[in-house]
């Protein structure tokens, strides 16, 4: 009898260990998918913020007037960065690129000042750029505004949106699969205690009283699994950031990683508690003879 109880306890805790391992691996996969989605979204925003809009001034406009236009644009909600290129700097850049002294050949500096803008991510979309161009052309002294091709940005947005959609579908599928697998694992845990559940019913224990320890134990399993998954995910990010991609923090910030970790903890708790509740209810409604067939 003692050996049977001991074997049952070993089976019970072995099943809990299996639950923790299963939940950890599945949460780790979900965490990786979530971080990939965040990295893809941030990469898209970074690419958008690098799109330049060049405001070319008229020949009659001085560097000081161009600087006044640049200062006027600073602080606008659609502006990420503003860079003034004086006529002298434009000439120097051209000479450096071509290796020729254009001023000597042309008999003077024919370059005009320019103001280069990069847009914030929400405004670096085709509709916003199209609406913004007339406003920029109305600035004093502006001769021409050169903007990125809206179709190119639209195509890039479509590719990124599809990528995020695929990652979202994969994440949703992983959550569904994880729930099914974890539910089966938790069911195995409670299966080893099904006769204990029946005995508790015989002595008058309420369903809530019977469920409570199973839910608490699986709640603890979910928390432990989520913490382990977060540690592994954090270690993975640290390793990649140190050895493979030093600029990883630009695409996955500490704040994003913390939110993903909190989401994994919540997911682990919800899945394990829900599975324990469902599995316990299954045995609460079985007759004694049915316990041998389960």
Order of alpha helices (4+ residues) and beta strands (2+ residues): alpha-beta-alpha-beta-alpha-alpha-beta-alpha-beta-alpha-alpha-alpha-alpha-alpha-alpha
